Amino acid sequence: MEPPPEEQEEQRVHRVNSLPEPDLISTSSGVSSILSWEDSRSTTSSGDISGTSGSSGEILTAEATIPRFLDPVPARDELDATVTAREKCVGRNNGVTWGFTSVIGRRREMEDALSVIPAFMSHKCDHVGGCTAPGSKTAAEISPIHFFGVYDGHGGSQVAKFCAERMHGVIAEEWGREVVDDSGWQRRWEAAFSTGFERADNEVHTTAVAPEMVGSTAVVAVLSGCQIITSNCGDSRAVLCRGTDTIPLTVDQKPDRQDELVRIERDGGRVINWNGARVFGVLAMSRAIGDRYLRPWIIPVPEITFMTRSSEDECLILASDGLWDVVSNEEAGEVSRSILRRRRRYSRADGVSPAQVVADNLTEIALGRNSADNISVIVVDLKPARKRQPRQ
């Protein structure tokens, strides 16, 4: 008899997810979690890799214990015609669980940092924008908006650590500014992210956080009841696992990306192939926070994307290039779906969330493939919490 689809997928992913689930103990993060180089240990003199830091948490709304089954999200031009069919926002009442890891890997210093800020803002979904159930009861309720960020430093850890501590606050402040003209909810978020990244970059300079030769990538995601909004500067990356698809939410900003190459050369810069394409043979990305010595070629201008949430969404993954250098989007998606579906079937006595197990496994796979960089991974489980059968 042919095995069910989920078992078939697990068999297909076996070649990637060949490592056992790590027996790690994770602690609750509390209201917010910020992880930086201070939370990691250095590589030992014998070459052993150390410094794993992880946490798992659960973000629940007032009614998160009530499982709901949702229809697929309608296209934007179909929303008006289907308002009466959707009774609540896509992500409303779903418990959001998450997990993360951040390890020094084979580098001599830890320069990554990350932040998880549950409920960094609270607003009505139809006020945040992109609501899939306008006019519904849940659209008019105050609900939490969550923030996730990964920052990959270079030249030092100072800028990455600063971004982990400050970026979410700056973006919240910018979004909360009074809107002069009604240019739409997407434009408001674009302005908040663009100005927020610019402010963070300016603060790095004006407060002398780090020398001008230090910088950091920044990939952040804001999760509302109906939207996943991402903002990216550099070559860290965010992907969404939806059903059997793995959808990139960001595009790496590399110096040899055609549009970036044109911009750099137009401003008098050069891209030199020195162990990969680099701006003036130095930096392997074309946008970043900090790096003032390479202006105007390295800029802190983010690329922003909007993704309407769906009942088919499995998880959101944000990670530094320590993962993406050795694991493709598709492989990360296959591993994540396989682990999440397997772990969701049964409750576990260890209390470790499925999202944390995914983050641990992705990190172990990257280490097993000899990733040469620091590795930082955030996994957000987007499926509603359901009553699960205990494992025998």
PEWO-V966604 format. One record per pair of residues at least 6 apart in sequence whose ideal C-beta (glycine too) atoms are under 6 Angstrom apart, sorted by the first residue. I is the first residue (numbers start at 1). J is the second residue. D is the distance in whole Angstrom. If there is no record, write none. Layout:
i: <I & I>
j: <J & J>
d: <D & D>
This chain:
i: <6 & 10 & 13 & 13 & 13 & 16 & 16 & 17 & 17 & 19 & 21 & 22 & 24 & 26 & 26 & 26 & 26 & 26 & 28 & 29 & 29 & 32 & 33 & 33 & 34 & 34 & 35 & 35 & 35 & 36 & 36 & 36 & 37 & 37 & 39 & 40 & 40 & 40 & 40 & 41 & 41 & 43 & 44 & 51 & 51 & 52 & 53 & 54 & 55 & 56 & 56 & 56 & 57 & 58 & 58 & 59 & 59 & 60 & 61 & 63 & 64 & 64 & 66 & 67 & 67 & 68 & 70 & 72 & 73 & 73 & 73 & 73 & 74 & 83 & 86 & 88 & 88 & 88 & 89 & 89 & 89 & 89 & 89 & 90 & 90 & 90 & 91 & 91 & 92 & 92 & 94 & 95 & 97 & 97 & 97 & 98 & 98 & 99 & 99 & 99 & 99 & 99 & 100 & 100 & 101 & 101 & 101 & 101 & 102 & 102 & 102 & 103 & 104 & 104 & 105 & 105 & 105 & 105 & 105 & 106 & 107 & 110 & 111 & 111 & 111 & 111 & 112 & 112 & 112 & 112 & 113 & 113 & 113 & 113 & 114 & 114 & 114 & 115 & 115 & 116 & 117 & 117 & 118 & 119 & 120 & 120 & 120 & 121 & 121 & 122 & 122 & 124 & 125 & 125 & 125 & 125 & 125 & 126 & 126 & 128 & 129 & 130 & 130 & 131 & 131 & 132 & 133 & 143 & 145 & 146 & 147 & 147 & 148 & 148 & 148 & 149 & 149 & 150 & 150 & 150 & 150 & 150 & 151 & 151 & 151 & 151 & 151 & 152 & 152 & 152 & 153 & 153 & 153 & 154 & 155 & 155 & 156 & 156 & 158 & 158 & 158 & 159 & 159 & 159 & 159 & 159 & 159 & 159 & 160 & 162 & 163 & 163 & 163 & 167 & 170 & 170 & 170 & 171 & 171 & 174 & 174 & 174 & 175 & 186 & 189 & 190 & 193 & 193 & 193 & 197 & 197 & 197 & 198 & 200 & 201 & 201 & 204 & 205 & 212 & 212 & 213 & 214 & 215 & 215 & 215 & 216 & 216 & 217 & 217 & 217 & 218 & 218 & 219 & 219 & 219 & 219 & 219 & 220 & 221 & 221 & 222 & 226 & 228 & 229 & 230 & 230 & 230 & 230 & 231 & 231 & 232 & 232 & 232 & 233 & 233 & 234 & 234 & 234 & 234 & 235 & 235 & 235 & 236 & 237 & 237 & 238 & 238 & 238 & 239 & 239 & 239 & 239 & 240 & 240 & 240 & 241 & 241 & 241 & 241 & 241 & 242 & 242 & 242 & 243 & 246 & 246 & 246 & 248 & 249 & 253 & 253 & 253 & 253 & 255 & 255 & 255 & 255 & 256 & 260 & 261 & 264 & 264 & 267 & 269 & 270 & 271 & 272 & 272 & 274 & 276 & 278 & 279 & 279 & 287 & 288 & 289 & 291 & 313 & 314 & 314 & 315 & 315 & 315 & 315 & 316 & 317 & 317 & 318 & 319 & 320 & 322 & 322 & 322 & 322 & 323 & 323 & 323 & 325 & 326 & 326 & 326 & 327 & 336 & 339 & 339 & 340 & 343 & 343 & 344 & 346 & 346 & 346 & 347 & 347 & 354 & 355 & 355 & 358 & 359 & 359 & 362 & 363 & 363 & 366>
j: <341 & 338 & 334 & 335 & 338 & 331 & 335 & 335 & 338 & 364 & 357 & 360 & 360 & 54 & 55 & 56 & 352 & 356 & 57 & 55 & 57 & 117 & 55 & 116 & 115 & 164 & 53 & 102 & 114 & 113 & 161 & 164 & 110 & 157 & 53 & 51 & 53 & 104 & 110 & 50 & 51 & 104 & 50 & 103 & 104 & 103 & 102 & 101 & 100 & 99 & 353 & 356 & 98 & 95 & 97 & 96 & 118 & 95 & 93 & 93 & 93 & 95 & 93 & 384 & 386 & 93 & 311 & 310 & 90 & 132 & 308 & 310 & 82 & 135 & 133 & 133 & 136 & 138 & 125 & 133 & 138 & 225 & 226 & 132 & 226 & 309 & 225 & 309 & 138 & 225 & 384 & 385 & 353 & 355 & 381 & 355 & 380 & 353 & 355 & 356 & 359 & 379 & 359 & 378 & 359 & 360 & 363 & 377 & 112 & 114 & 376 & 375 & 110 & 374 & 322 & 371 & 373 & 374 & 375 & 372 & 374 & 374 & 153 & 157 & 160 & 374 & 152 & 320 & 374 & 376 & 151 & 160 & 161 & 164 & 150 & 376 & 378 & 149 & 164 & 148 & 147 & 168 & 146 & 144 & 147 & 168 & 172 & 145 & 172 & 142 & 144 & 140 & 131 & 139 & 143 & 225 & 226 & 134 & 139 & 224 & 185 & 226 & 227 & 139 & 226 & 226 & 139 & 225 & 224 & 223 & 168 & 222 & 221 & 318 & 378 & 167 & 220 & 219 & 236 & 318 & 320 & 376 & 160 & 163 & 164 & 216 & 218 & 217 & 236 & 320 & 159 & 160 & 216 & 215 & 213 & 214 & 210 & 214 & 209 & 210 & 214 & 204 & 210 & 214 & 215 & 216 & 289 & 290 & 216 & 209 & 216 & 218 & 289 & 200 & 196 & 199 & 200 & 192 & 196 & 192 & 195 & 196 & 192 & 306 & 229 & 304 & 231 & 302 & 304 & 233 & 300 & 302 & 300 & 289 & 289 & 300 & 290 & 292 & 292 & 293 & 293 & 290 & 288 & 290 & 291 & 289 & 290 & 234 & 236 & 288 & 233 & 289 & 232 & 236 & 238 & 250 & 318 & 231 & 230 & 238 & 229 & 309 & 307 & 306 & 238 & 249 & 250 & 305 & 302 & 304 & 250 & 302 & 303 & 287 & 302 & 253 & 285 & 287 & 288 & 252 & 285 & 321 & 320 & 250 & 324 & 249 & 250 & 318 & 246 & 248 & 317 & 329 & 247 & 249 & 316 & 314 & 315 & 333 & 336 & 337 & 310 & 312 & 313 & 312 & 329 & 330 & 333 & 329 & 305 & 260 & 285 & 286 & 287 & 271 & 277 & 279 & 286 & 277 & 286 & 271 & 271 & 297 & 296 & 297 & 280 & 277 & 278 & 281 & 281 & 284 & 284 & 294 & 297 & 299 & 298 & 300 & 298 & 382 & 337 & 340 & 336 & 379 & 381 & 382 & 380 & 332 & 379 & 378 & 377 & 376 & 371 & 373 & 374 & 375 & 366 & 375 & 377 & 371 & 366 & 369 & 371 & 366 & 358 & 357 & 358 & 354 & 354 & 357 & 354 & 388 & 389 & 391 & 388 & 390 & 381 & 379 & 381 & 379 & 377 & 379 & 377 & 375 & 377 & 375>
d: <5 & 5 & 4 & 6 & 4 & 5 & 6 & 5 & 6 & 5 & 5 & 5 & 6 & 5 & 6 & 4 & 5 & 5 & 6 & 5 & 4 & 5 & 5 & 4 & 5 & 5 & 6 & 5 & 5 & 4 & 4 & 5 & 4 & 4 & 5 & 4 & 6 & 5 & 4 & 5 & 4 & 6 & 6 & 5 & 4 & 5 & 5 & 5 & 6 & 4 & 4 & 4 & 6 & 6 & 5 & 4 & 4 & 5 & 6 & 4 & 6 & 4 & 6 & 5 & 5 & 6 & 4 & 6 & 6 & 6 & 5 & 5 & 5 & 6 & 4 & 6 & 6 & 4 & 5 & 5 & 5 & 4 & 5 & 5 & 5 & 4 & 4 & 5 & 4 & 5 & 4 & 4 & 5 & 5 & 4 & 5 & 5 & 5 & 4 & 3 & 4 & 5 & 5 & 5 & 5 & 6 & 4 & 5 & 6 & 6 & 4 & 5 & 4 & 6 & 6 & 6 & 6 & 5 & 5 & 5 & 5 & 6 & 4 & 5 & 6 & 6 & 5 & 5 & 4 & 4 & 5 & 4 & 5 & 4 & 5 & 5 & 6 & 5 & 4 & 6 & 4 & 5 & 5 & 4 & 4 & 5 & 6 & 4 & 5 & 5 & 5 & 6 & 5 & 5 & 6 & 4 & 6 & 5 & 4 & 5 & 2 & 5 & 4 & 5 & 5 & 5 & 5 & 5 & 5 & 4 & 5 & 6 & 5 & 6 & 5 & 6 & 4 & 5 & 5 & 5 & 6 & 5 & 4 & 4 & 6 & 5 & 5 & 4 & 5 & 4 & 6 & 3 & 4 & 6 & 5 & 4 & 6 & 4 & 5 & 4 & 6 & 6 & 5 & 5 & 5 & 4 & 6 & 4 & 4 & 5 & 6 & 5 & 6 & 6 & 4 & 5 & 5 & 6 & 4 & 4 & 5 & 5 & 4 & 6 & 6 & 5 & 4 & 5 & 5 & 6 & 5 & 5 & 6 & 6 & 5 & 4 & 5 & 6 & 4 & 4 & 5 & 6 & 4 & 3 & 4 & 5 & 6 & 3 & 4 & 6 & 5 & 5 & 5 & 4 & 5 & 6 & 6 & 5 & 5 & 6 & 4 & 5 & 4 & 6 & 5 & 5 & 6 & 5 & 4 & 5 & 4 & 6 & 5 & 5 & 5 & 6 & 5 & 6 & 5 & 4 & 5 & 5 & 5 & 5 & 5 & 4 & 5 & 5 & 6 & 5 & 5 & 5 & 5 & 6 & 6 & 4 & 5 & 5 & 5 & 6 & 6 & 5 & 5 & 4 & 5 & 5 & 3 & 6 & 5 & 6 & 6 & 5 & 4 & 4 & 5 & 5 & 5 & 4 & 4 & 6 & 6 & 5 & 5 & 4 & 6 & 5 & 6 & 4 & 4 & 5 & 5 & 6 & 5 & 5 & 5 & 5 & 5 & 4 & 6 & 6 & 5 & 6 & 5 & 6 & 4 & 6 & 6 & 5 & 4 & 5 & 5 & 4 & 5 & 4 & 5 & 6 & 6 & 6 & 5 & 4 & 5 & 6 & 5 & 6 & 5 & 5 & 4 & 6 & 6 & 6 & 6 & 4 & 5 & 5 & 6 & 4 & 4 & 4 & 5 & 4 & 5 & 5 & 6 & 5>
